[in-house]
Each structure stands twice: as C-alpha cells, then as structure tokens.
Amino acid sequence: VKANLDRGGEVERVRVRDVQVARTDRLVQLTTAYHSYRGGQAPPTFRDVHVRRVRADRATVAVDAVGVPEAPLSDLHLTDVEVRAADTPAVVRHVRGLVTDGVRINGAPLVLAGSAS
C-alpha cells in the first residue's frame, strides 16, 4: 500500500492473514513516503493494520513500513510473520504503535534498533 503527501485519503482497518508466497520483493509494504511528491497538501492516513500468519520463502525486503513525520503509520500489528531468507529484514521509519509478535526473519526474531518513530 503506497501513498504520498499529495494523495490524501485514509487506509484503515486492514486485515491480511494466511498468505504464503515463494518469492517477493517486499512481503509487507506500507508507505506514505512514495515518490511523485508535488507539495504535500494532502497527507494520507494509514492506521489499524493487522498482518497475521504471512510467510515467504524469499524476499528482498521482509518488512517495509515507512511513514513521514507529516503522515506517520499508526497501529501496525505484525503477528506470526516469517521470511526464511531476506536481503533486508526490515526498514521501519515514522511508525507509531508498532507491535510485533512471532516475527522471524532469516531464522531470527525481528529486532528493531531504537524507536520506530
């Protein structure tokens, strides 16, 4: 799910569960920082997203959750998410209320250094 500061709108109460893929570029991707910025007059809102029991054998980026200060992601819950082999485990910026439970990337629990906001 991608948007930028010019697209506006709301993405909320999203539920994704029981998905398995062999190979993907990004298993979980949410961003309010997508390119084509033209002035930032309509920040989007992304909130209340739950991803549960989602797996991939291979991903370039396992979790790509990137907001911007003007439009952070809010209340992102990742439960039982696994990527067996990922070049980049996670890119997380400007996310409020990130909850991870049972997230395993490259055979290890996902550990995010510092704050996600």
N, C-alpha and C positions, 0 to 999 in steps of 0.2 A: 504494500500500500504506500503510494508516494504522493506527496503534495509539496507545494512551496508557499511562500508568504503571499503569493498573488492569487492562489486558487480558492482560498476560503473554505467554508463548509465544515461539517463535522463527520468524523468517523468514530462511532462509539458502540459499545455493547457487541463487540465482535467475538465470536467463539469459533475456534478452529480445533478440531480434535480427530484423533485416529487417522492420521495421514502417514504414509510411508512412501519414500521415494528412493530411487537408487542414487541419482546424481542431480545436483542443483547448484546454481551459482550462489544463492542465498536462501537458506531454509526459512528463516524468519526475517522479513524486511519491513520495517515501518520507518518512514522518514517524512519530516516536514521541511527538510533541507534539500529537496530535489532542485535540480538546476532550472534554468529559464526564468530567473528572478528578474522582475521588472519594476521594483519599487516597494514591495512589501505592504500593500494597503489592505490585504485581506488574509490575515493569518488563519490557518486551519486549526481545528481542534481534533486531536486523536486521544481517546480515553477509553478505559474499561475494555481492554483487550486480553482475552484468555486463550493461551495456546497450550493444549494438553495432548499427551501421547502422540507426539510428532517425531518422526525418525528419518534419518537419511544415512545412506552408506558413505556418501562423499559430498562435500560442499566446499566451495571456495571460501565463503564466509558463513559460519553457522548462524549467528545472531547479529543482525544489523539493525539497531534501534537508535536512530539519530533524530533528535529534535533540534530546535534552535531556541535561544533564550526567549524570543517573542512567541514561540509556539512549541513548548516542550511536550513530549509524550507524557501521558499520565495514566497511572494504574495499569501497568503491563504485568501480566502474570504468566510465567513460563513454568509448566509442570510436566515432568516426565518427558523432557525433550532430549534427544540423543543424536549426535552426529559422530559416526565412527571415525571419520577422517576429514579434518577441515584444515585448510591452509591458514585461515584466520579464525580463531574461536569466536571472538565477539568484538564488535565495535558498538559501544554504548556511550551516548552523549546526550545531555539535557533530557533525562527521563526522571520523572517524579513517581514514586510508588512502584518501583520495580521489585517484583517478588519472584524468586527462583526456587524451585523445589524439585530435586531429582534431575537437574540439567547436567548432562555429561557430554563433554566434547573431547574427542581424541582419547577416550577412555578415562578421563578425569573429571571431577566435578568442576563446573564453571565457577571461577573465582574472578570477580571484578575488582580491580585495584582502585581504591579510593571511592569517591562518590560518583554516582551515575548522573548527577545533575551538573 
